[in-house]
Amino acid sequence: MRPAVGFTLQPSTEYLDLLEPIAAEHADVIEVAPETVWRFDRAGAWSGNAFFERIRAFGASHGKRFIAHGVGWSPGSAELSGSERERRWLDAIACTHDAFAFEWYTDHLGATVWNGEELLLPLPLPMTPAAVATVRERMARIAALGLDVGVENSVFYFRYGSVVDEADFVRAITVDGCVHLLLDLHNVFTTCVNAGVDPREYVERLPLERVIELHVSGGSDSDPVWLRSGKTRRLDSHDRGVPEPVWELLRIALPRCVKARAVVLERMEGTVSDADVGPLRDELVRVRAEIDAVTR
Ligand SMILES: [Fe+2]
């Protein structure tokens, strides 16, 4: 199967006004974070927000397919199993799926709910059999909606254990193909730059045959004043162009991701201006060229 070219649409009027035209021309599939197009009222009742209808209508009028990339399901949060919050979230994903007909659903490997607190970014999980079981159990609840599911390798700025153990953790979660891997290559690059590990070796260790989707994006280095040491960290900020080492990782990984269904270019809202539209269009064209080079 030839992977599709994907682009993220973010819940921002400025972002959509600037980037819908290049998505219409150069993307086959549109990635949406379902919870960014919802609202819950004080009684907990769900509804779509203004971006729900805008993005759905964009897809309908341009013949685009949708894929879901959540951040709030929090696959690693055992405390959510059987909770009211889990039931509400599942109902909301089901309603969004009814409108968008998502082709598959992925979420970030980590925990965005911890001790009852809602966090914006995923925290790392202990790389234990219990965590593997939690992730698989919670992703199975989304799979029960009739969706293929996957988890994305996340970026962490601390972790329980070694970076080199992450491949085995991911392998255990994806062992039987019930949960796929979303391979984010800028996340790999960021993780490896910060840990002093060769990203090509890191990729080689991952179960590439279980990859359902790949992400490419860019990022920045942290401000030296953040740390007393003056050291910087690579950030998965999705605010710049895709760096050459990430394109190189795509050329290494894509031929071995034989079940990949899409390569998606990610960009964060609030990071684009008129001057970014042309470079982002060029990156979408380059994604297609990289896919063509593998599948020709
Ligand atoms: Fe990603």
Residues whose N, C-alpha, C, O or C-beta is under 5 A from the ligand:
A	BS01	LIG	D184 H215
